[in-house]
């Protein structure tokens, strides 16, 4: 896999505008000379990460009203409110997946411990377990916990990492030179410090790829909401779409197609904005080591 | 990992303790236990019980598995799923390879076509289903309109038991873009020098593709075949939304049988047994494919 940790990657495009203050600050600090660069290094790392988060948040906040209007145009006010709220579980699922998978992938790539690669083989093995085989026992488990009919089953498990995201991040972390860790360690940096100040800032493109791919997965998921939600009012867009078909007997195809376009629009927009991130994320699967 | 460290020189820093490592991956361990290991363990137990959700599970031994053997719908679902996999896995392989070879050039058109081929893989299954129901519409749909203009009388795709499965196959072929992207990446990794050597030996374009490209990307082919096989044996959303498995159970897939028993008839024990048969079939076929591929797949020996 060859994700360059530079500014050419697709997902950086929306970040570029907001990234300007950051680059300016870095350039300014650079003039002070190398000896003083300890503190800025820590700041730029955290700064870059929070700037990226802020940029995504801003984009989301600005896009949300438009999406809302579009959704409202085809639904009643009540339904629009709920459709709008269903963006929240998706956001929780994506942030949980990125944060937890990054931590886990660090443990599988930059921390040396016995049995690591054997455990990682198990992680890869879990990708083979078909969801249909899990849905009945998971349903029963969530029922016991009282989660059925809530959004919890759709986002909480994401906070424990996902095999594919862990794999993708681990592959990238492994390509970063080990000398970086060693230099930071000599400067008294702990694993947490290395992770936050060195690995994460260098991994922005692949973090964005993981976020995009998991958003698409969450947005498109059909079987999960179908099994774990039991009330039509909570249905996610992907699930609610099919209700047009059964509710209106004669199937108003123009309405159905309008709703279909709405369901595809966010994903298509993301793809156009970050084509490279998507394509590289998918392509990495085929070149496992 | 050890080889990697050795290659950077004799300088070795102390490995971290097991505790540090386990601490870093502890979220995964928690999730694995709660959302995978425990449900899987429970489902093994449930598959040997009569469990209707209302009453507590009651142990019945192999009864569920015996009942499945006499379940006509179970066999129908197996036959349908086997047919679907047998058509879409080889069909998808040929189509995605052909597309990848076609779209390798770095021209503007090829770049546009690559995006167009990949985009459908991002579309939610429900949107695919709704869109294609409209395309398959016998009177107003695009497909039959094209056929009519060519002088053919198109079938009622989703309403005719002879055609509904082929409609599913056609839609699956439309979603082949993920495999194409993987092949494109693999093709780019083939060393130029191999093509130059083959050209010097007077190999034609077709022979270079067959004797250089294909062997060099065979690991990617294996990956896509395995992923495609696993995916096709779990096919669910499209027939569930578009035909409810009909007409006359012509598109009734195995996962629909598991789903219907678990969540419509509330027979959790029976559904768990059916799910376990699915896991065993998928695992068995995957191991078979991986075993058979050992001679066929080229490894760079790195």
Interface residues (C-beta under 8 A of the other chain):
Chain A: X100 X103 X104 X106 X107 X108 X111 X112 X113 X114 X115 X116 X117 X119 X122 X123 X126 X128 X129 X130 X131 X132 X133 X134 X135 X136 X137 X138 X139 X140 X141 X157 X159 X160 X161 X166 X174 X178 X182 X185 X191 X216 X219 X220 X222 X223 X227 X237 X238 X239 X241 X242 X244 X245 X253 X256 X257 X259 X260 X263 X264 X267 X268 X271 X275 X278 X279 X280 X282 X283 X284 X285 X286 X287 X288
Chain B: X1 X4 X5 X8 X13 X15 X16 X17 X18 X20 X21 X22 X23 X24 X25 X27 X28 X30 X31 X32 X34 X35 X36 X38 X39 X40 X42 X43 X46 X53 X114 X115 X118 X119 X121 X122 X123 X124 X125 X126 X127 X129 X130 X131 X133 X134 X137 X140 X178 X181 X182 X183 X184 X185 X186 X189 X219 X220 X223 X224 X227 X230 X233 X234 X236 X237 X241 X255 X258 X259 X262 X263 X268 X271 X272 X275 X276 X278 X279 X282 X283 X286
